[in-house]
Amino acid sequence: MERTIQKYKEIHTRNIKHDCNLAQPKDEKLFEKIDNMKRKEYLLQARNKFLATK
């Protein structure tokens, strides 16, 4: 379980800002451009893809 969580963090740290702080954004301006709905939709899709590939 811990290994799965770590892998999830590594994958998403590069791409998105997670509401639960799983990932820290490297480019704040990028996330300012993306509105919350699109970010949450992307998060959900990315999470589902990740869970499907386990």
Helices and strands as residue ranges (DSSP letters): H 2-13, H 28-33, H 36-52
